[in-house]
Amino acid sequence: MGQDYYIAKQTIVDLNNEIHGYELLFRALDCGTLKTVFEDELLATAKVLVNALNHFGIHTLVDDNLAFINIDQEFLLDPIVFSIPKERFVLEILENTIIC
């Protein structure tokens, strides 16, 4: 049985409780439950971007707000990072990322 992939979104609010954006997170349906089932951070980030931009549509997911995505060192240093619409996305560098 194959896995279905989803995007979870978590609201990010400012000090006035106004919506500032949404963190988009990769999720896979495994055995009937939504889990973070992945071995590769780069693959998870790529799936979020592909689904957000091509399948769901960024406006459908976050309206006119910003979309925050988690990235690791490999993604940050890959030329694909320059293709992400900078006016719509904020890149969150994972806490375990080491930049050399």
Backbone atoms as SQL, in Angstrom:
CREATE TABLE atoms (id INTEGER PRIMARY KEY, chain TEXT, resi INTEGER, resn TEXT, atom TEXT, x REAL, y REAL, z REAL);
INSERT INTO atoms VALUES
  (1, 'A', 1, 'MET', 'N', 0.847, -1.182, 0.000),
  (2, 'A', 1, 'MET', 'CA', 0.000, 0.000, 0.000),
  (3, 'A', 1, 'MET', 'C', 0.891, 1.243, 0.000),
  (4, 'A', 2, 'GLY', 'N', 0.609, 2.209, -0.876),
  (5, 'A', 2, 'GLY', 'CA', 1.376, 3.447, -0.954),
  (6, 'A', 2, 'GLY', 'C', 0.967, 4.438, 0.104),
  (7, 'A', 3, 'GLN', 'N', 1.816, 5.421, 0.297),
  (8, 'A', 3, 'GLN', 'CA', 1.515, 6.468, 1.263),
  (9, 'A', 3, 'GLN', 'C', 0.897, 7.658, 0.556),
  (10, 'A', 4, 'ASP', 'N', -0.005, 8.332, 1.236),
  (11, 'A', 4, 'ASP', 'CA', -0.533, 9.607, 0.774),
  (12, 'A', 4, 'ASP', 'C', 0.205, 10.700, 1.524),
  (13, 'A', 5, 'TYR', 'N', 0.475, 11.810, 0.834),
  (14, 'A', 5, 'TYR', 'CA', 1.224, 12.895, 1.433),
  (15, 'A', 5, 'TYR', 'C', 0.339, 14.105, 1.620),
  (16, 'A', 6, 'TYR', 'N', 0.591, 14.823, 2.701),
  (17, 'A', 6, 'TYR', 'CA', -0.207, 15.973, 3.079),
  (18, 'A', 6, 'TYR', 'C', 0.700, 17.104, 3.540),
  (19, 'A', 7, 'ILE', 'N', 0.118, 18.273, 3.643),
  (20, 'A', 7, 'ILE', 'CA', 0.798, 19.402, 4.259),
  (21, 'A', 7, 'ILE', 'C', -0.007, 19.785, 5.489),
  (22, 'A', 8, 'ALA', 'N', 0.662, 19.822, 6.614),
  (23, 'A', 8, 'ALA', 'CA', 0.049, 20.345, 7.830),
  (24, 'A', 8, 'ALA', 'C', 0.448, 21.812, 7.913),
  (25, 'A', 9, 'LYS', 'N', -0.412, 22.633, 8.493),
  (26, 'A', 9, 'LYS', 'CA', -0.031, 24.032, 8.660),
  (27, 'A', 9, 'LYS', 'C', -0.322, 24.463, 10.084),
  (28, 'A', 10, 'GLN', 'N', 0.613, 25.230, 10.612),
  (29, 'A', 10, 'GLN', 'CA', 0.520, 25.738, 11.972),
  (30, 'A', 10, 'GLN', 'C', 0.516, 27.259, 11.898),
  (31, 'A', 11, 'THR', 'N', -0.460, 27.871, 12.513),
  (32, 'A', 11, 'THR', 'CA', -0.589, 29.318, 12.478),
  (33, 'A', 11, 'THR', 'C', 0.518, 29.989, 13.273),
  (34, 'A', 12, 'ILE', 'N', 1.083, 31.047, 12.725),
  (35, 'A', 12, 'ILE', 'CA', 2.079, 31.872, 13.410),
  (36, 'A', 12, 'ILE', 'C', 1.437, 33.234, 13.623),
  (37, 'A', 13, 'VAL', 'N', 1.350, 33.655, 14.884),
  (38, 'A', 13, 'VAL', 'CA', 0.713, 34.929, 15.211),
  (39, 'A', 13, 'VAL', 'C', 1.728, 35.896, 15.802),
  (40, 'A', 14, 'ASP', 'N', 1.414, 37.188, 15.714),
  (41, 'A', 14, 'ASP', 'CA', 2.288, 38.199, 16.302),
  (42, 'A', 14, 'ASP', 'C', 1.830, 38.502, 17.732),
  (43, 'A', 15, 'LEU', 'N', 2.429, 39.509, 18.349),
  (44, 'A', 15, 'LEU', 'CA', 2.099, 39.854, 19.742),
  (45, 'A', 15, 'LEU', 'C', 0.660, 40.288, 19.926),
  (46, 'A', 16, 'ASN', 'N', 0.021, 40.769, 18.862),
  (47, 'A', 16, 'ASN', 'CA', -1.375, 41.202, 18.936),
  (48, 'A', 16, 'ASN', 'C', -2.345, 40.088, 18.549),
  (49, 'A', 17, 'ASN', 'N', -1.818, 38.869, 18.448),
  (50, 'A', 17, 'ASN', 'CA', -2.605, 37.702, 18.078),
  (51, 'A', 17, 'ASN', 'C', -3.151, 37.791, 16.647),
  (52, 'A', 18, 'GLU', 'N', -2.472, 38.574, 15.808),
  (53, 'A', 18, 'GLU', 'CA', -2.828, 38.670, 14.388),
  (54, 'A', 18, 'GLU', 'C', -2.020, 37.617, 13.628),
  (55, 'A', 19, 'ILE', 'N', -2.629, 37.012, 12.634),
  (56, 'A', 19, 'ILE', 'CA', -1.934, 35.995, 11.851),
  (57, 'A', 19, 'ILE', 'C', -0.817, 36.642, 11.042),
  (58, 'A', 20, 'HIS', 'N', 0.388, 36.111, 11.223),
  (59, 'A', 20, 'HIS', 'CA', 1.571, 36.581, 10.509),
  (60, 'A', 20, 'HIS', 'C', 1.920, 35.637, 9.361),
  (61, 'A', 21, 'GLY', 'N', 1.579, 34.371, 9.512),
  (62, 'A', 21, 'GLY', 'CA', 1.865, 33.378, 8.491),
  (63, 'A', 21, 'GLY', 'C', 1.528, 31.991, 8.990),
  (64, 'A', 22, 'TYR', 'N', 1.968, 31.010, 8.213),
  (65, 'A', 22, 'TYR', 'CA', 1.718, 29.613, 8.553),
  (66, 'A', 22, 'TYR', 'C', 2.979, 28.801, 8.306),
  (67, 'A', 23, 'GLU', 'N', 3.344, 27.980, 9.273),
  (68, 'A', 23, 'GLU', 'CA', 4.436, 27.043, 9.060),
  (69, 'A', 23, 'GLU', 'C', 3.860, 25.840, 8.333),
  (70, 'A', 24, 'LEU', 'N', 4.454, 25.492, 7.202),
  (71, 'A', 24, 'LEU', 'CA', 4.007, 24.343, 6.419),
  (72, 'A', 24, 'LEU', 'C', 4.897, 23.163, 6.737),
  (73, 'A', 25, 'LEU', 'N', 4.281, 22.024, 7.038),
  (74, 'A', 25, 'LEU', 'CA', 5.011, 20.842, 7.482),
  (75, 'A', 25, 'LEU', 'C', 4.597, 19.625, 6.661),
  (76, 'A', 26, 'PHE', 'N', 5.563, 18.798, 6.345),
  (77, 'A', 26, 'PHE', 'CA', 5.318, 17.564, 5.608),
  (78, 'A', 26, 'PHE', 'C', 4.690, 16.522, 6.521),
  (79, 'A', 27, 'ARG', 'N', 3.688, 15.818, 6.016),
  (80, 'A', 27, 'ARG', 'CA', 3.084, 14.711, 6.743),
  (81, 'A', 27, 'ARG', 'C', 2.774, 13.602, 5.753),
  (82, 'A', 28, 'ALA', 'N', 2.887, 12.364, 6.208),
  (83, 'A', 28, 'ALA', 'CA', 2.527, 11.203, 5.398),
  (84, 'A', 28, 'ALA', 'C', 1.462, 10.420, 6.144),
  (85, 'A', 29, 'LEU', 'N', 0.506, 9.871, 5.401),
  (86, 'A', 29, 'LEU', 'CA', -0.513, 9.028, 5.999),
  (87, 'A', 29, 'LEU', 'C', 0.042, 7.612, 6.042),
  (88, 'A', 30, 'ASP', 'N', 0.253, 7.117, 7.242),
  (89, 'A', 30, 'ASP', 'CA', 0.834, 5.794, 7.427),
  (90, 'A', 30, 'ASP', 'C', -0.011, 5.036, 8.432),
  (91, 'A', 31, 'CYS', 'N', -0.583, 3.933, 8.008),
  (92, 'A', 31, 'CYS', 'CA', -1.433, 3.112, 8.882),
  (93, 'A', 31, 'CYS', 'C', -2.589, 3.919, 9.456),
  (94, 'A', 32, 'GLY', 'N', -3.147, 4.813, 8.660),
  (95, 'A', 32, 'GLY', 'CA', -4.320, 5.558, 9.077),
  (96, 'A', 32, 'GLY', 'C', -4.058, 6.762, 9.960),
  (97, 'A', 33, 'THR', 'N', -2.790, 7.060, 10.282),
  (98, 'A', 33, 'THR', 'CA', -2.484, 8.220, 11.113),
  (99, 'A', 33, 'THR', 'C', -1.516, 9.136, 10.385),
  (100, 'A', 34, 'LEU', 'N', -1.647, 10.435, 10.610),
  (101, 'A', 34, 'LEU', 'CA', -0.715, 11.390, 10.018),
  (102, 'A', 34, 'LEU', 'C', 0.529, 11.446, 10.883),
  (103, 'A', 35, 'LYS', 'N', 1.670, 11.178, 10.277),
  (104, 'A', 35, 'LYS', 'CA', 2.931, 11.140, 11.011),
  (105, 'A', 35, 'LYS', 'C', 3.994, 11.885, 10.223),
  (106, 'A', 36, 'THR', 'N', 5.073, 12.196, 10.894),
  (107, 'A', 36, 'THR', 'CA', 6.244, 12.731, 10.200),
  (108, 'A', 36, 'THR', 'C', 7.139, 11.543, 9.863),
  (109, 'A', 37, 'VAL', 'N', 6.770, 10.843, 8.807),
  (110, 'A', 37, 'VAL', 'CA', 7.485, 9.645, 8.403),
  (111, 'A', 37, 'VAL', 'C', 8.394, 9.992, 7.233),
  (112, 'A', 38, 'PHE', 'N', 9.654, 10.279, 7.521),
  (113, 'A', 38, 'PHE', 'CA', 10.635, 10.525, 6.474),
  (114, 'A', 38, 'PHE', 'C', 12.020, 10.353, 7.047),
  (115, 'A', 39, 'GLU', 'N', 12.939, 9.965, 6.188),
  (116, 'A', 39, 'GLU', 'CA', 14.316, 9.802, 6.620),
  (117, 'A', 39, 'GLU', 'C', 15.187, 10.947, 6.147),
  (118, 'A', 40, 'ASP', 'N', 14.680, 11.775, 5.253),
  (119, 'A', 40, 'ASP', 'CA', 15.495, 12.753, 4.558),
  (120, 'A', 40, 'ASP', 'C', 14.862, 14.139, 4.667),
  (121, 'A', 41, 'GLU', 'N', 15.539, 15.050, 5.377),
  (122, 'A', 41, 'GLU', 'CA', 15.021, 16.417, 5.555),
  (123, 'A', 41, 'GLU', 'C', 14.849, 17.125, 4.206),
  (124, 'A', 42, 'LEU', 'N', 15.802, 16.933, 3.294),
  (125, 'A', 42, 'LEU', 'CA', 15.732, 17.560, 1.979),
  (126, 'A', 42, 'LEU', 'C', 14.494, 17.091, 1.231),
  (127, 'A', 43, 'LEU', 'N', 14.217, 15.807, 1.280),
  (128, 'A', 43, 'LEU', 'CA', 13.037, 15.263, 0.619),
  (129, 'A', 43, 'LEU', 'C', 11.761, 15.818, 1.233),
  (130, 'A', 44, 'ALA', 'N', 11.710, 15.940, 2.537),
  (131, 'A', 44, 'ALA', 'CA', 10.529, 16.485, 3.203),
  (132, 'A', 44, 'ALA', 'C', 10.287, 17.931, 2.779),
  (133, 'A', 45, 'THR', 'N', 11.343, 18.742, 2.737),
  (134, 'A', 45, 'THR', 'CA', 11.218, 20.135, 2.308),
  (135, 'A', 45, 'THR', 'C', 10.761, 20.204, 0.864),
  (136, 'A', 46, 'ALA', 'N', 11.339, 19.375, 0.017),
  (137, 'A', 46, 'ALA', 'CA', 10.964, 19.358, -1.396),
  (138, 'A', 46, 'ALA', 'C', 9.496, 18.986, -1.565),
  (139, 'A', 47, 'LYS', 'N', 9.018, 18.026, -0.804),
  (140, 'A', 47, 'LYS', 'CA', 7.611, 17.623, -0.893),
  (141, 'A', 47, 'LYS', 'C', 6.678, 18.750, -0.447),
  (142, 'A', 48, 'VAL', 'N', 7.049, 19.470, 0.604),
  (143, 'A', 48, 'VAL', 'CA', 6.243, 20.607, 1.041),
  (144, 'A', 48, 'VAL', 'C', 6.157, 21.642, -0.081),
  (145, 'A', 49, 'LEU', 'N', 7.288, 21.972, -0.672),
  (146, 'A', 49, 'LEU', 'CA', 7.305, 22.979, -1.735),
  (147, 'A', 49, 'LEU', 'C', 6.517, 22.539, -2.962),
  (148, 'A', 50, 'VAL', 'N', 6.732, 21.319, -3.404),
  (149, 'A', 50, 'VAL', 'CA', 6.018, 20.815, -4.582),
  (150, 'A', 50, 'VAL', 'C', 4.521, 20.822, -4.338),
  (151, 'A', 51, 'ASN', 'N', 4.108, 20.324, -3.178),
  (152, 'A', 51, 'ASN', 'CA', 2.676, 20.291, -2.881),
  (153, 'A', 51, 'ASN', 'C', 2.097, 21.685, -2.694),
  (154, 'A', 52, 'ALA', 'N', 2.819, 22.562, -2.015),
  (155, 'A', 52, 'ALA', 'CA', 2.329, 23.919, -1.772),
  (156, 'A', 52, 'ALA', 'C', 2.194, 24.699, -3.073),
  (157, 'A', 53, 'LEU', 'N', 3.176, 24.586, -3.938),
  (158, 'A', 53, 'LEU', 'CA', 3.190, 25.383, -5.161),
  (159, 'A', 53, 'LEU', 'C', 2.396, 24.751, -6.300),
  (160, 'A', 54, 'ASN', 'N', 2.405, 23.436, -6.407),
  (161, 'A', 54, 'ASN', 'CA', 1.824, 22.782, -7.578),
  (162, 'A', 54, 'ASN', 'C', 0.489, 22.098, -7.337),
  (163, 'A', 55, 'HIS', 'N', 0.303, 21.499, -6.176),
  (164, 'A', 55, 'HIS', 'CA', -0.910, 20.724, -5.950),
  (165, 'A', 55, 'HIS', 'C', -2.004, 21.528, -5.248),
  (166, 'A', 56, 'PHE', 'N', -1.668, 22.149, -4.142),
  (167, 'A', 56, 'PHE', 'CA', -2.659, 22.910, -3.389),
  (168, 'A', 56, 'PHE', 'C', -2.752, 24.349, -3.875),
  (169, 'A', 57, 'GLY', 'N', -1.614, 24.934, -4.171),
  (170, 'A', 57, 'GLY', 'CA', -1.537, 26.364, -4.491),
  (171, 'A', 57, 'GLY', 'C', -1.239, 27.133, -3.217),
  (172, 'A', 58, 'ILE', 'N', -0.227, 27.986, -3.266),
  (173, 'A', 58, 'ILE', 'CA', 0.205, 28.695, -2.065),
  (174, 'A', 58, 'ILE', 'C', -0.891, 29.614, -1.536),
  (175, 'A', 59, 'HIS', 'N', -1.654, 30.239, -2.412),
  (176, 'A', 59, 'HIS', 'CA', -2.722, 31.136, -1.956),
  (177, 'A', 59, 'HIS', 'C', -3.815, 30.350, -1.222),
  (178, 'A', 60, 'THR', 'N', -4.116, 29.153, -1.693),
  (179, 'A', 60, 'THR', 'CA', -5.109, 28.311, -1.026),
  (180, 'A', 60, 'THR', 'C', -4.650, 27.940, 0.382),
  (181, 'A', 61, 'LEU', 'N', -3.359, 27.690, 0.541),
  (182, 'A', 61, 'LEU', 'CA', -2.830, 27.270, 1.835),
  (183, 'A', 61, 'LEU', 'C', -2.692, 28.409, 2.841),
  (184, 'A', 62, 'VAL', 'N', -2.204, 29.568, 2.391),
  (185, 'A', 62, 'VAL', 'CA', -1.863, 30.626, 3.353),
  (186, 'A', 62, 'VAL', 'C', -2.518, 31.968, 3.040),
  (187, 'A', 63, 'ASP', 'N', -3.376, 32.001, 2.023),
  (188, 'A', 63, 'ASP', 'CA', -4.024, 33.247, 1.608),
  (189, 'A', 63, 'ASP', 'C', -2.938, 34.264, 1.244),
  (190, 'A', 64, 'ASP', 'N', -2.976, 35.465, 1.770),
  (191, 'A', 64, 'ASP', 'CA', -1.963, 36.478, 1.464),
  (192, 'A', 64, 'ASP', 'C', -0.852, 36.524, 2.515),
  (193, 'A', 65, 'ASN', 'N', -0.809, 35.530, 3.399),
  (194, 'A', 65, 'ASN', 'CA', 0.190, 35.480, 4.465),
  (195, 'A', 65, 'ASN', 'C', 1.466, 34.805, 3.983),
  (196, 'A', 66, 'LEU', 'N', 2.479, 34.830, 4.833),
  (197, 'A', 66, 'LEU', 'CA', 3.739, 34.175, 4.532),
  (198, 'A', 66, 'LEU', 'C', 3.665, 32.688, 4.840),
  (199, 'A', 67, 'ALA', 'N', 4.440, 31.895, 4.096),
  (200, 'A', 67, 'ALA', 'CA', 4.578, 30.466, 4.353),
  (201, 'A', 67, 'ALA', 'C', 5.980, 30.231, 4.894),
  (202, 'A', 68, 'PHE', 'N', 6.080, 29.607, 6.050),
  (203, 'A', 68, 'PHE', 'CA', 7.358, 29.287, 6.680),
  (204, 'A', 68, 'PHE', 'C', 7.653, 27.813, 6.420),
  (205, 'A', 69, 'ILE', 'N', 8.862, 27.500, 5.959),
  (206, 'A', 69, 'ILE', 'CA', 9.249, 26.107, 5.742),
  (207, 'A', 69, 'ILE', 'C', 10.585, 25.831, 6.407),
  (208, 'A', 70, 'ASN', 'N', 10.724, 24.619, 6.921),
  (209, 'A', 70, 'ASN', 'CA', 11.971, 24.186, 7.551),
  (210, 'A', 70, 'ASN', 'C', 12.951, 23.739, 6.479),
  (211, 'A', 71, 'ILE', 'N', 14.202, 24.171, 6.622),
  (212, 'A', 71, 'ILE', 'CA', 15.230, 23.733, 5.688),
  (213, 'A', 71, 'ILE', 'C', 16.468, 23.324, 6.465),
  (214, 'A', 72, 'ASP', 'N', 17.258, 22.458, 5.850),
  (215, 'A', 72, 'ASP', 'CA', 18.515, 22.044, 6.448),
  (216, 'A', 72, 'ASP', 'C', 19.671, 22.593, 5.624),
  (217, 'A', 73, 'GLN', 'N', 20.890, 22.252, 6.010),
  (218, 'A', 73, 'GLN', 'CA', 22.085, 22.755, 5.331),
  (219, 'A', 73, 'GLN', 'C', 22.101, 22.358, 3.860),
  (220, 'A', 74, 'GLU', 'N', 21.741, 21.119, 3.581),
  (221, 'A', 74, 'GLU', 'CA', 21.766, 20.631, 2.197),
  (222, 'A', 74, 'GLU', 'C', 20.834, 21.450, 1.309),
  (223, 'A', 75, 'PHE', 'N', 19.642, 21.729, 1.801),
  (224, 'A', 75, 'PHE', 'CA', 18.684, 22.510, 1.014),
  (225, 'A', 75, 'PHE', 'C', 19.154, 23.953, 0.876),
  (226, 'A', 76, 'LEU', 'N', 19.665, 24.525, 1.958),
  (227, 'A', 76, 'LEU', 'CA', 20.122, 25.910, 1.951),
  (228, 'A', 76, 'LEU', 'C', 21.243, 26.121, 0.933),
  (229, 'A', 77, 'LEU', 'N', 22.108, 25.131, 0.779),
  (230, 'A', 77, 'LEU', 'CA', 23.248, 25.256, -0.118),
  (231, 'A', 77, 'LEU', 'C', 22.959, 24.774, -1.542),
  (232, 'A', 78, 'ASP', 'N', 21.745, 24.270, -1.788),
  (233, 'A', 78, 'ASP', 'CA', 21.373, 23.798, -3.122),
  (234, 'A', 78, 'ASP', 'C', 20.851, 24.980, -3.950),
  (235, 'A', 79, 'PRO', 'N', 21.206, 25.064, -5.228),
  (236, 'A', 79, 'PRO', 'CA', 20.736, 26.170, -6.073),
  (237, 'A', 79, 'PRO', 'C', 19.212, 26.283, -6.161),
  (238, 'A', 80, 'ILE', 'N', 18.483, 25.213, -5.853),
  (239, 'A', 80, 'ILE', 'CA', 17.024, 25.267, -5.914),
  (240, 'A', 80, 'ILE', 'C', 16.448, 26.298, -4.942),
  (241, 'A', 81, 'VAL', 'N', 17.212, 26.628, -3.907),
  (242, 'A', 81, 'VAL', 'CA', 16.736, 27.602, -2.919),
  (243, 'A', 81, 'VAL', 'C', 16.403, 28.941, -3.590),
  (244, 'A', 82, 'PHE', 'N', 17.074, 29.248, -4.695),
  (245, 'A', 82, 'PHE', 'CA', 16.839, 30.517, -5.385),
  (246, 'A', 82, 'PHE', 'C', 15.540, 30.525, -6.198),
  (247, 'A', 83, 'SER', 'N', 14.924, 29.370, -6.365),
  (248, 'A', 83, 'SER', 'CA', 13.664, 29.306, -7.120),
  (249, 'A', 83, 'SER', 'C', 12.436, 29.471, -6.230),
  (250, 'A', 84, 'ILE', 'N', 12.633, 29.533, -4.925),
  (251, 'A', 84, 'ILE', 'CA', 11.517, 29.698, -3.993),
  (252, 'A', 84, 'ILE', 'C', 11.078, 31.158, -4.019),
  (253, 'A', 85, 'PRO', 'N', 9.786, 31.403, -4.227),
  (254, 'A', 85, 'PRO', 'CA', 9.308, 32.797, -4.250),
  (255, 'A', 85, 'PRO', 'C', 9.560, 33.496, -2.909),
  (256, 'A', 86, 'LYS', 'N', 10.528, 34.421, -2.891),
  (257, 'A', 86, 'LYS', 'CA', 10.941, 35.055, -1.632),
  (258, 'A', 86, 'LYS', 'C', 9.878, 35.957, -1.041),
  (259, 'A', 87, 'GLU', 'N', 8.945, 36.412, -1.842),
  (260, 'A', 87, 'GLU', 'CA', 7.877, 37.265, -1.315),
  (261, 'A', 87, 'GLU', 'C', 6.788, 36.453, -0.610),
  (262, 'A', 88, 'ARG', 'N', 6.834, 35.111, -0.737),
  (263, 'A', 88, 'ARG', 'CA', 5.803, 34.266, -0.131),
  (264, 'A', 88, 'ARG', 'C', 6.335, 33.349, 0.966),
  (265, 'A', 89, 'PHE', 'N', 7.657, 33.070, 0.953),
  (266, 'A', 89, 'PHE', 'CA', 8.224, 32.075, 1.859),
  (267, 'A', 89, 'PHE', 'C', 9.266, 32.666, 2.790),
  (268, 'A', 90, 'VAL', 'N', 9.286, 32.148, 4.020),
  (269, 'A', 90, 'VAL', 'CA', 10.335, 32.422, 4.994),
  (270, 'A', 90, 'VAL', 'C', 11.004, 31.082, 5.256),
  (271, 'A', 91, 'LEU', 'N', 12.322, 31.053, 5.154),
  (272, 'A', 91, 'LEU', 'CA', 13.062, 29.819, 5.369),
  (273, 'A', 91, 'LEU', 'C', 13.476, 29.716, 6.833),
  (274, 'A', 92, 'GLU', 'N', 13.066, 28.647, 7.479),
  (275, 'A', 92, 'GLU', 'CA', 13.429, 28.390, 8.872),
  (276, 'A', 92, 'GLU', 'C', 14.553, 27.368, 8.881),
  (277, 'A', 93, 'ILE', 'N', 15.726, 27.784, 9.291),
  (278, 'A', 93, 'ILE', 'CA', 16.868, 26.881, 9.337),
  (279, 'A', 93, 'ILE', 'C', 16.739, 26.003, 10.583),
  (280, 'A', 94, 'LEU', 'N', 16.749, 24.703, 10.374),
  (281, 'A', 94, 'LEU', 'CA', 16.593, 23.757, 11.485),
  (282, 'A', 94, 'LEU', 'C', 17.676, 23.965, 12.535),
  (283, 'A', 95, 'GLU', 'N', 17.316, 23.745, 13.787),
  (284, 'A', 95, 'GLU', 'CA', 18.217, 24.015, 14.910),
  (285, 'A', 95, 'GLU', 'C', 19.454, 23.120, 14.909),
  (286, 'A', 96, 'ASN', 'N', 19.403, 21.971, 14.248),
  (287, 'A', 96, 'ASN', 'CA', 20.554, 21.089, 14.207),
  (288, 'A', 96, 'ASN', 'C', 21.418, 21.312, 12.956),
  (289, 'A', 97, 'THR', 'N', 21.154, 22.376, 12.209),
  (290, 'A', 97, 'THR', 'CA', 21.899, 22.685, 10.989),
  (291, 'A', 97, 'THR', 'C', 23.219, 23.349, 11.329),
  (292, 'A', 98, 'ILE', 'N', 24.282, 22.844, 10.710),
  (293, 'A', 98, 'ILE', 'CA', 25.613, 23.424, 10.879),
  (294, 'A', 98, 'ILE', 'C', 25.994, 24.041, 9.547),
  (295, 'A', 99, 'ILE', 'N', 26.237, 25.333, 9.553),
  (296, 'A', 99, 'ILE', 'CA', 26.635, 26.041, 8.337),
  (297, 'A', 99, 'ILE', 'C', 28.146, 26.233, 8.367),
  (298, 'A', 100, 'CYS', 'N', 28.815, 25.674, 7.366),
  (299, 'A', 100, 'CYS', 'CA', 30.284, 25.772, 7.290),
  (300, 'A', 100, 'CYS', 'C', 30.682, 26.741, 6.210);
